[in-house]
Amino acid sequence: MAGSCDGSQSDQSSTFEPGIDNIYEAFICPLTKKVMQDPVTLENGQTFEREAIENWFRECTQNGKPVLCPITSKQLSITDLSPSIALRDTIEEWRARNDCMKLDIARQSLYLGNAEANILLALKNVRDICRNIRLIKRRVRNPQLVRLVTDMLKSTSHEVRYKALQTLRVVVEGDEESKAIVAEGDTVRTIVKFLAKEPARGREAAVSLLFELSKSELLCEKIGSVHGAILLLVGLTSSKSENVSTVEKADLTLTNLERSEENVRQMASNGRLQPLLAKLRGGSPETKASMASYLGELALNNDVKVNVAQTVGSCLIDLMRSRDMRGAALGALNKISSFEGSAKVLIGTGLLPPLIKDLFYVGPNQLPIRLKEVSATILANIVNIGYEFDKVCVGAHHQTLVSEDVVENLLLLISNTGPEIQGKLLEVLVGLTSCPNSVINVVSAIRNSGAIISLVQFVEVHDNDDLRLAAIKLLHNISPHMSEELASVLRGTVGQLGNLVGIISESTTTITEDQAVAAALLAELPERDWGLTQRLLGDGAFEKIISKIILIRQGEIRGKRFERTFLEGLVKILARITFALTKETQAVSFCRENNLASLFLDLLQSYSQDNIQMASAIALENLSLETKNLIVLPELPPPSYCVSIFSCLSKPPVVLGMCKIHQGICSLRDSFCLVEGQAVDKLVDLLDHENDKVVGPALAALSTLLEDGLEVENAVKLIVEADGLTPILNVLLENRTENLRIRAVWMVERILRIEDIARELGEEQNVTAALVDAFQNADFKTKQVAENALRHIDKIPNFSGIFAPTLANK
């Protein structure tokens, strides 16, 4: 039986848990009223907990009181403390025996069918024993007990699961054997599941247990192998709703898991990229290659690409120089070079010189074709950001990417490699020719190397859409600088022109980039190249163009991304036939049969796209200039007998349907008459356009009604009725460009031939000033026109009447 220090039984014995040894009073410190851990004895034989009696002595001294025994209240002559070794050993034996009994009770209580209160008490006892007694803690960690606690994770009670997680964390702390037992079977997956499904405190307990388990290197891979484990942990580290402890433990757990490369790869896949980048910078060669290879497979957003370029860009460039690792390095560089921000970082880090060297080098240790393709892709990515490549050195002799010898080497490589590399290198040239600062250099290299013929041949490729598209883009970019050469090649070869038309006319319900670029390319070719127009006319290209325009207008073909470019190209291609009206009757017949004047008039007002309006106005100008050659003169009835004898009785015959301007029978379809097509109002509307390139063609189209040989007075009346006088004068007064001024001065001079208008405008000082300025500063021909206009408003005297007799006498 348990007893007091004098052998009597403690009066507290009945208050302790059944089945557990009662506490002897000698075990209890008089000061703390708790079982002593380190008992010591005073000179008078009284025993206390060491820490408690030392605090007692300290308080007496601090209060200026004599040091007294807490029990006897008598002053102590000395304060020496003697360890009570025998009592301490007895207490430890009692505690060990008592804890073993508690553990026996706990083992008996830890089953899922037991009352929740009993289970919770058993779990508490296990935690307390593990926390307080290190020696017994080793005894606690036996497989049976650990498995019993683990089974409690299957409880339907949140509270039991929560306490079981806490208990397991205490049990496994610092004990590899217990960690291995907990990790048996499906337990780790269950713990991971709690990260997503438990309440907040349950998640905290689960992540704390995972943190303890992750301290074991053997368990790091097992934790990482659980589906979703790393994703959930990464999610916790960035959560704004979790408590700080949960976030910190999740972060520490991931740090432990970084010891496994597979875990590092998973973290990178789930947005935690820094561990992978750290291993890429400081790992072994094999690790660096592995991390670089995986980096090349990841889907990265643009901000991450910039961060990666800044963090490991130089490391990846160094790896390019290693024969065994350059494939992995190029794959990673390909991934991060596809965004403008990261590409600029790589340029600044020095990527271009080794990249160009590897592409052009032929000999031992040259890049395999597969890696040359990757290098070409990286170069294409970088070039297409629009950088000033004429300022970036890429060669030993200070060459830049747009130096003629570098471009010629690119062209040579294109002619000597397979389709995949050809496509990427063509994209490089597309990027270089998209920049105004470098396009001239590329054009010069193409012209000097005679590469235009081989470049045009790529239009015939049918089994590689990317290659063909890149070639067409390149040809389009250089066409403003090499339009004559391009037209000559297309005109002189069989197939390429037809292929471009075939691409444009492909039967699709969605407009493709190929179609848009092909149309833009043909639209850039010289519109007055009659030979090219003949080829297009003979091949039925214009009919196909009209069909596409109609389908777009009817909404049967859509494609917001490319519709604008495609339609602009189609209209400009179609407009080129109007430049051939004076050379070929077949062109006139085609325009009549397809009612092109009406189509261009509709396009003029149906679309607000500047280039479409400009091309339509130009086409209408060309058509209108031909009207005077296409009018039908009316057949006048023969004069009656009386009129033939008495001419004074004759009256001008009245002919219905006569055009007031062209003095013949006109129509929009057959003679392209703008008046009959009611186009004047629509052209006047464009005179207020903010784009000078639209205003100019509109003025030019209206000018065709004021040509010599036409009824100019009637034409002026039409323009005035359409409220066109003020916009025309505004063009003159604003003097936006020299071309617009030349056209406006010409029109105003024709208008001022009408006396009433001349009299009215003669009073307008600003009109006079504008004409005077043109008279003084314009080209010679325009000066003459301005002089005539000033005479109409009496600002320059007409000397012909004064000097005529003198001249006659001479």
ZAMARGU-4260 file (C-alpha; in steps of 0.2 Angstrom, whole numbers, plus 5000, padded with zeros to 4 digits):
<rodrens>
0) 5000/5000/5000 | 5006/5018/4997 | 5009/5028/5013 | 5015/5045/5019 | 5033/5049/5023
5) 5031/5042/5040 | 5023/5026/5034 | 5005/5031/5035 | 4993/5031/5020 | 4990/5047/5010
10) 4973/5054/5013 | 4973/5059/4995 | 4974/5041/4989 | 4956/5040/4985 | 4956/5054/4973
15) 4967/5046/4960 | 4962/5037/4944 | 4957/5018/4947 | 4971/5006/4942 | 4985/5018/4945
20) 4997/5019/4960 | 4993/5031/4973 | 5005/5045/4977 | 5015/5045/4993 | 5015/5061/5003
25) 5034/5060/5003 | 5034/5062/4984 | 5025/5079/4986 | 5034/5095/4988 | 5027/5106/5002
30) 5029/5121/4992 | 5023/5116/4974 | 5011/5102/4980 | 5017/5092/4965 | 5027/5076/4963
35) 5045/5081/4964 | 5057/5079/4949 | 5073/5084/4958 | 5071/5082/4977 | 5084/5091/4989
40) 5085/5091/5008 | 5089/5105/5020 | 5100/5105/5035 | 5085/5102/5046 | 5080/5086/5036
45) 5065/5094/5026 | 5064/5090/5008 | 5058/5101/4994 | 5059/5103/4975 | 5075/5111/4971
50) 5069/5125/4960 | 5055/5129/4973 | 5066/5130/4988 | 5079/5140/4978 | 5065/5153/4973
55) 5060/5153/4992 | 5078/5158/4997 | 5079/5171/4984 | 5063/5179/4989 | 5069/5180/5007
60) 5085/5188/5002 | 5077/5201/4991 | 5064/5205/5004 | 5078/5208/5017 | 5071/5194/5028
65) 5081/5180/5037 | 5081/5163/5028 | 5068/5153/5036 | 5062/5135/5034 | 5045/5135/5025
70) 5039/5121/5036 | 5047/5125/5053 | 5048/5144/5051 | 5065/5142/5060 | 5080/5152/5053
75) 5093/5141/5044 | 5111/5144/5047 | 5116/5137/5030 | 5107/5136/5014 | 5116/5121/5007
80) 5105/5109/4997 | 5108/5090/4997 | 5101/5079/4983 | 5089/5066/4989 | 5095/5053/4977
85) 5086/5038/4985 | 5069/5048/4985 | 5072/5053/4967 | 5075/5036/4962 | 5060/5030/4971
90) 5049/5043/4963 | 5056/5039/4946 | 5052/5020/4949 | 5034/5025/4954 | 5032/5037/4939
95) 5038/5023/4927 | 5027/5010/4935 | 5012/5023/4935 | 5015/5028/4917 | 5015/5010/4912
100) 4999/5007/4921 | 4992/5022/4912 | 4998/5016/4895 | 4990/4999/4898 | 4973/5008/4902
105) 4976/5018/4886 | 4979/5003/4875 | 4963/4996/4882 | 4954/5012/4878 | 4960/5015/4861
110) 4947/5007/4850 | 4935/5015/4839 | 4919/5009/4847 | 4924/5016/4864 | 4916/5031/4872
115) 4924/5047/4865 | 4928/5053/4883 | 4938/5037/4886 | 4948/5039/4870 | 4952/5057/4873
120) 4958/5053/4890 | 4969/5039/4884 | 4976/5050/4871 | 4980/5064/4884 | 4989/5051/4895
125) 5000/5046/4880 | 5004/5064/4876 | 5008/5068/4894 | 5019/5053/4896 | 5029/5057/4880
130) 5031/5075/4885 | 5037/5073/4903 | 5047/5058/4904 | 5060/5055/4890 | 5065/5038/4896
135) 5047/5032/4897 | 5044/5040/4880 | 5055/5027/4872 | 5045/5014/4880 | 5029/5022/4874
140) 5034/5020/4856 | 5030/5002/4854 | 5022/4997/4838 | 5006/4991/4846 | 5002/5008/4854
145) 5008/5019/4839 | 4996/5009/4828 | 4982/5010/4840 | 4984/5029/4841 | 4985/5029/4822
150) 4969/5020/4820 | 4960/5034/4829 | 4963/5045/4813 | 4948/5034/4806 | 4936/5041/4820
155) 4920/5050/4814 | 4924/5063/4828 | 4933/5078/4823 | 4939/5080/4841 | 4946/5062/4842
160) 4955/5064/4825 | 4962/5081/4830 | 4969/5074/4847 | 4975/5059/4838 | 4985/5070/4826
165) 4992/5080/4841 | 4997/5063/4850 | 5006/5056/4835 | 5016/5072/4833 | 5022/5070/4851
170) 5025/5052/4849 | 5036/5053/4833 | 5046/5068/4839 | 5064/5063/4837 | 5060/5045/4835
175) 5064/5037/4818 | 5056/5020/4823 | 5039/5028/4828 | 5039/5038/4812 | 5042/5023/4801
180) 5027/5014/4810 | 5016/5029/4807 | 5021/5029/4789 | 5015/5011/4787 | 5001/5008/4775
185) 4990/5022/4770 | 4992/5033/4785 | 5002/5047/4776 | 4989/5049/4763 | 4975/5050/4777
190) 4985/5064/4785 | 4987/5073/4769 | 4968/5072/4766 | 4966/5081/4782 | 4975/5096/4775
195) 4960/5099/4764 | 4945/5092/4773 | 4948/5095/4792 | 4943/5112/4801 | 4957/5125/4804
200) 4964/5117/4820 | 4964/5100/4812 | 4974/5106/4797 | 4986/5114/4809 | 4988/5098/4818
205) 4990/5088/4802 | 5003/5099/4795 | 5013/5099/4811 | 5013/5080/4811 | 5019/5080/4793
210) 5032/5092/4798 | 5039/5080/4811 | 5038/5066/4798 | 5047/5076/4785 | 5062/5077/4796
215) 5065/5059/4791 | 5074/5059/4775 | 5067/5042/4772 | 5049/5048/4773 | 5052/5064/4762
220) 5049/5054/4746 | 5034/5045/4753 | 5025/5061/4758 | 5029/5069/4741 | 5022/5053/4732
225) 5005/5055/4740 | 4994/5063/4726 | 4991/5081/4730 | 5002/5082/4745 | 5014/5095/4738
230) 5000/5105/4730 | 4990/5106/4746 | 5006/5111/4756 | 5010/5124/4743 | 4993/5131/4744
235) 4994/5133/4763 | 5010/5143/4761 | 5001/5156/4751 | 4984/5156/4760 | 4978/5172/4767
240) 4965/5163/4778 | 4976/5151/4788 | 4984/5155/4804 | 5002/5159/4805 | 5008/5143/4813
245) 5000/5133/4799 | 5008/5143/4786 | 5025/5142/4794 | 5024/5123/4797 | 5018/5120/4779
250) 5033/5130/4773 | 5045/5121/4784 | 5038/5104/4778 | 5041/5109/4760 | 5059/5114/4765
255) 5062/5097/4772 | 5054/5089/4757 | 5067/5098/4745 | 5079/5084/4749 | 5070/5074/4736
260) 5073/5079/4718 | 5056/5072/4713 | 5048/5083/4726 | 5057/5098/4720 | 5050/5094/4702
265) 5033/5093/4710 | 5035/5109/4719 | 5040/5118/4703 | 5025/5111/4694 | 5014/5118/4708
270) 5021/5135/4708 | 5035/5134/4720 | 5050/5136/4708 | 5064/5143/4720 | 5070/5125/4726
275) 5072/5120/4708 | 5081/5136/4703 | 5092/5134/4719 | 5097/5116/4713 | 5100/5123/4696
280) 5112/5135/4702 | 5121/5125/4716 | 5118/5107/4712 | 5129/5093/4705 | 5131/5093/4686
285) 5118/5079/4685 | 5106/5088/4696 | 5108/5104/4686 | 5105/5094/4670 | 5090/5086/4678
290) 5082/5103/4684 | 5086/5112/4668 | 5077/5098/4658 | 5062/5099/4669 | 5062/5117/4668
295) 5060/5116/4650 | 5044/5105/4652 | 5035/5117/4664 | 5021/5129/4660 | 5027/5146/4666
300) 5017/5163/4666 | 5026/5178/4660 | 5031/5185/4677 | 5039/5169/4682 | 5048/5168/4665
305) 5056/5185/4669 | 5061/5179/4687 | 5068/5163/4680 | 5079/5172/4667 | 5085/5184/4681
310) 5089/5170/4693 | 5097/5156/4682 | 5099/5164/4665 | 5118/5165/4666 | 5118/5147/4673
315) 5109/5140/4658 | 5120/5150/4646 | 5135/5142/4655 | 5127/5124/4653 | 5125/5127/4634
320) 5144/5126/4633 | 5144/5108/4641 | 5141/5095/4628 | 5131/5083/4640 | 5120/5097/4647
325) 5117/5109/4632 | 5101/5100/4627 | 5093/5102/4644 | 5099/5120/4644 | 5092/5124/4627
330) 5076/5117/4632 | 5074/5128/4647 | 5080/5143/4637 | 5067/5140/4624 | 5054/5140/4637
335) 5058/5156/4645 | 5063/5166/4629 | 5045/5166/4623 | 5041/5182/4633 | 5047/5199/4629
340) 5053/5203/4647 | 5062/5187/4650 | 5070/5188/4632 | 5077/5205/4635 | 5085/5199/4651
345) 5093/5184/4642 | 5099/5196/4629 | 5107/5207/4642 | 5114/5191/4650 | 5124/5187/4634
350) 5114/5173/4626 | 5115/5179/4608 | 5134/5176/4604 | 5134/5158/4610 | 5117/5155/4602
355) 5123/5161/4585 | 5140/5152/4586 | 5131/5136/4589 | 5119/5139/4574 | 5132/5143/4562
360) 5146/5131/4567 | 5150/5116/4557 | 5163/5103/4562 | 5167/5092/4577 | 5155/5094/4592
365) 5143/5104/4581 | 5125/5104/4587 | 5114/5090/4582 | 5100/5094/4570 | 5088/5092/4584
370) 5096/5105/4595 | 5099/5117/4581 | 5081/5117/4579 | 5079/5122/4597 | 5092/5135/4595
375) 5083/5142/4580 | 5067/5142/4590 | 5075/5152/4604 | 5082/5165/4592 | 5065/5167/4583
380) 5057/5169/4601 | 5070/5183/4605 | 5070/5192/4588 | 5051/5193/4588 | 5051/5205/4603
385) 5056/5220/4592 | 5073/5223/4601 | 5086/5235/4593 | 5097/5221/4587 | 5108/5233/4577
390) 5115/5237/4593 | 5119/5220/4600 | 5135/5212/4596 | 5134/5194/4592 | 5151/5190/4583
395) 5170/5191/4587 | 5171/5206/4574 | 5157/5216/4582 | 5144/5210/4570 | 5126/5212/4575
400) 5112/5201/4571 | 5107/5212/4556 | 5125/5213/4549 | 5125/5208/4531 | 5136/5193/4533
405) 5126/5187/4548 | 5110/5188/4538 | 5118/5180/4523 | 5123/5165/4534 | 5105/5164/4540
410) 5100/5163/4522 | 5113/5150/4518 | 5108/5140/4533 | 5090/5141/4527 | 5094/5133/4510
415) 5104/5119/4518 | 5093/5113/4532 | 5077/5104/4534 | 5059/5111/4535 | 5058/5113/4554
420) 5074/5123/4556 | 5070/5133/4540 | 5053/5138/4547 | 5061/5145/4563 | 5075/5154/4554
425) 5062/5162/4542 | 5053/5167/4558 | 5070/5175/4563 | 5070/5185/4547 | 5052/5190/4550
430) 5056/5197/4566 | 5071/5207/4559 | 5061/5214/4545 | 5047/5219/4556 | 5059/5232/4564
435) 5061/5248/4554 | 5079/5250/4560 | 5084/5233/4553 | 5073/5229/4538 | 5084/5238/4526
440) 5099/5228/4531 | 5090/5211/4528 | 5083/5217/4511 | 5101/5222/4506 | 5107/5205/4511
445) 5093/5196/4502 | 5096/5207/4486 | 5115/5204/4486 | 5113/5186/4489 | 5100/5183/4476
450) 5089/5174/4489 | 5073/5181/4483 | 5069/5167/4471 | 5072/5153/4484 | 5062/5163/4497
455) 5047/5164/4485 | 5048/5145/4482 | 5043/5142/4500 | 5025/5148/4495 | 5023/5131/4486
460) 5026/5121/4502 | 5010/5111/4506 | 5015/5099/4519 | 5022/5112/4532 | 5010/5126/4536
465) 5021/5135/4548 | 5035/5135/4536 | 5024/5142/4522 | 5017/5155/4534 | 5034/5161/4539
470) 5039/5163/4521 | 5024/5173/4516 | 5026/5184/4531 | 5044/5188/4527 | 5040/5192/4509
475) 5026/5203/4515 | 5038/5212/4526 | 5051/5215/4512 | 5038/5219/4499 | 5038/5238/4502
480) 5057/5238/4498 | 5057/5224/4485 | 5040/5225/4476 | 5047/5226/4459 | 5059/5211/4462
485) 5045/5201/4470 | 5032/5205/4456 | 5045/5200/4443 | 5048/5183/4451 | 5030/5179/4454
490) 5026/5185/4436 | 5040/5174/4429 | 5038/5158/4438 | 5024/5145/4437 | 5015/5141/4453
495) 5019/5154/4466 | 5007/5167/4461 | 4993/5153/4459 | 4998/5146/4476 | 4996/5163/4484
500) 4979/5165/4476 | 4974/5148/4481 | 4978/5151/4499 | 4967/5167/4499 | 4953/5158/4491
505) 4953/5142/4502 | 4936/5137/4507 | 4935/5141/4525 | 4922/5148/4537 | 4936/5156/4548
510) 4949/5168/4541 | 4966/5161/4544 | 4982/5170/4546 | 4989/5162/4530 | 4975/5170/4520
515) 4977/5187/4528 | 4996/5188/4526 | 4995/5181/4508 | 4982/5195/4504 | 4992/5208/4512
520) 5007/5202/4502 | 4998/5203/4485 | 4991/5220/4490 | 5009/5227/4491 | 5014/5223/4474
525) 5015/5237/4461 | 4997/5240/4456 | 5003/5247/4439 | 5012/5231/4434 | 5001/5226/4420
530) 5009/5209/4417 | 5005/5204/4435 | 4987/5210/4433 | 4985/5200/4417 | 4991/5184/4426
535) 4979/5187/4440 | 4965/5191/4427 | 4969/5176/4416 | 4969/5164/4432 | 4952/5170/4438
540) 4960/5177/4454 | 4949/5193/4454 | 4933/5183/4453 | 4939/5173/4469 | 4943/5190/4477
545) 4926/5197/4474 | 4918/5181/4481 | 4928/5182/4497 | 4923/5200/4499 | 4905/5196/4497
550) 4906/5182/4509 | 4914/5193/4522 | 4901/5206/4520 | 4887/5194/4521 | 4895/5187/4538
555) 4897/5170/4531 | 4916/5171/4534 | 4922/5177/4551 | 4938/5179/4560 | 4940/5195/4571
560) 4958/5193/4573 | 4963/5193/4554 | 4947/5200/4546 | 4953/5218/4545 | 4970/5213/4537
565) 4962/5201/4525 | 4948/5212/4519 | 4960/5227/4517 | 4971/5215/4506 | 4957/5209/4496
570) 4951/5227/4492 | 4968/5233/4487 | 4971/5218/4476 | 4954/5220/4467 | 4958/5239/4465
575) 4973/5235/4455 | 4962/5230/4440 | 4956/5248/4439 | 4974/5253/4435 | 4973/5243/4419
580) 4957/5250/4411 | 4967/5261/4399 | 4977/5246/4393 | 4965/5232/4391 | 4947/5231/4386
585) 4946/5214/4395 | 4949/5224/4411 | 4934/5236/4407 | 4923/5221/4403 | 4927/5213/4419
590) 4923/5228/4429 | 4907/5230/4420 | 4902/5212/4422 | 4905/5212/4440 | 4898/5229/4444
595) 4915/5234/4452 | 4910/5253/4453 | 4895/5248/4464 | 4905/5236/4475 | 4919/5249/4478
600) 4905/5262/4482 | 4897/5251/4495 | 4915/5247/4502 | 4918/5266/4503 | 4903/5268/4515
605) 4901/5251/4523 | 4918/5250/4532 | 4926/5263/4543 | 4943/5255/4540 | 4955/5269/4533
610) 4964/5257/4521 | 4948/5250/4513 | 4941/5268/4511 | 4957/5274/4503 | 4958/5259/4491
615) 4940/5260/4486 | 4942/5279/4483 | 4957/5276/4472 | 4948/5263/4462 | 4933/5275/4460
620) 4945/5288/4454 | 4952/5276/4441 | 4935/5270/4435 | 4928/5288/4434 | 4942/5294/4423
625) 4937/5280/4411 | 4919/5286/4411 | 4921/5299/4397 | 4927/5285/4385 | 4912/5273/4389
630) 4897/5285/4388 | 4884/5281/4375 | 4880/5296/4364 | 4862/5298/4361 | 4855/5296/4343
635) 4846/5312/4338 | 4830/5311/4328 | 4832/5318/4310 | 4826/5336/4307 | 4808/5338/4300
640) 4805/5344/4282 | 4801/5362/4288 | 4815/5363/4300 | 4827/5358/4286 | 4820/5372/4275
645) 4818/5385/4289 | 4832/5383/4301 | 4825/5397/4312 | 4811/5385/4317 | 4823/5372/4324
650) 4825/5369/4343 | 4838/5358/4352 | 4831/5340/4353 | 4827/5334/4371 | 4835/5318/4376
655) 4830/5309/4392 | 4843/5301/4403 | 4857/5312/4398 | 4871/5314/4412 | 4873/5332/4416
660) 4892/5330/4418 | 4897/5318/4404 | 4883/5324/4391 | 4879/5306/4387 | 4869/5291/4393
665) 4879/5285/4409 | 4877/5272/4422 | 4887/5266/4437 | 4888/5248/4430 | 4893/5251/4412
670) 4902/5268/4412 | 4907/5269/4430 | 4898/5286/4432 | 4900/5293/4449 | 4885/5305/4447
675) 4873/5291/4442 | 4880/5281/4456 | 4876/5295/4468 | 4894/5294/4474 | 4897/5313/4477
680) 4889/5314/4494 | 4899/5299/4500 | 4915/5306/4494 | 4912/5323/4501 | 4909/5314/4518
685) 4927/5308/4517 | 4935/5325/4516 | 4933/5328/4534 | 4942/5312/4538 | 4957/5314/4550
690) 4968/5302/4539 | 4976/5312/4525 | 4978/5296/4515 | 4959/5294/4515 | 4956/5313/4511
695) 4968/5313/4496 | 4960/5299/4486 | 4942/5306/4490 | 4948/5323/4483 | 4955/5314/4468
700) 4939/5305/4464 | 4929/5321/4465 | 4942/5329/4454 | 4938/5317/4440 | 4921/5327/4438
705) 4930/5343/4435 | 4941/5337/4421 | 4942/5346/4404 | 4929/5341/4392 | 4916/5339/4405
710) 4902/5350/4411 | 4912/5358/4425 | 4899/5370/4430 | 4886/5357/4433 | 4899/5347/4442
715) 4903/5361/4454 | 4884/5363/4457 | 4883/5345/4462 | 4898/5347/4474 | 4890/5363/4481
720) 4873/5354/4483 | 4882/5340/4492 | 4890/5353/4504 | 4907/5349/4497 | 4913/5367/4495
725) 4917/5370/4513 | 4927/5354/4516 | 4937/5357/4500 | 4941/5374/4506 | 4946/5367/4523
730) 4958/5355/4514 | 4966/5370/4506 | 4967/5381/4521 | 4973/5367/4533 | 4988/5364/4521
735) 4991/5347/4529 | 5002/5340/4516 | 5009/5346/4500 | 5000/5333/4490 | 4984/5338/4497
740) 4987/5356/4494 | 4991/5353/4476 | 4975/5343/4473 | 4965/5356/4483 | 4972/5371/4473
745) 4968/5362/4457 | 4950/5359/4462 | 4948/5377/4469 | 4954/5384/4453 | 4941/5374/4444
750) 4927/5379/4456 | 4932/5398/4455 | 4928/5398/4436 | 4910/5399/4442 | 4908/5418/4443
755) 4895/5418/4457 | 4907/5407/4468 | 4922/5417/4463 | 4914/5434/4468 | 4909/5426/4485
760) 4925/5418/4489 | 4935/5433/4483 | 4930/5442/4499 | 4937/5428/4510 | 4954/5433/4516
765) 4959/5416/4522 | 4956/5408/4505 | 4966/5422/4496 | 4980/5420/4508 | 4980/5401/4505
770) 4981/5404/4486 | 4994/5417/4488 | 5005/5405/4498 | 5003/5392/4485 | 5007/5404/4472
775) 5023/5409/4481 | 5029/5392/4488 | 5022/5377/4478 | 5029/5368/4464 | 5030/5377/4447
780) 5014/5368/4440 | 5004/5372/4456 | 5010/5390/4455 | 5002/5392/4438 | 4986/5385/4444
785) 4986/5396/4459 | 4989/5411/4448 | 4974/5407/4438 | 4963/5405/4453 | 4969/5422/4460
790) 4964/5430/4443 | 4947/5422/4445 | 4945/5432/4461 | 4953/5448/4454 | 4968/5447/4465
795) 4980/5447/4450 | 4976/5458/4435 | 4973/5451/4418 | 4986/5460/4407 | 4981/5450/4391
800) 4969/5464/4386 | 4982/5478/4388 | 4996/5470/4378 | 4986/5461/4365 | 4986/5475/4352
805) 5005/5477/4354 | 5007/5459/4352 | 4996/5459/4336 | 5006/5474/4329 | 5022/5464/4331
</rodrens>
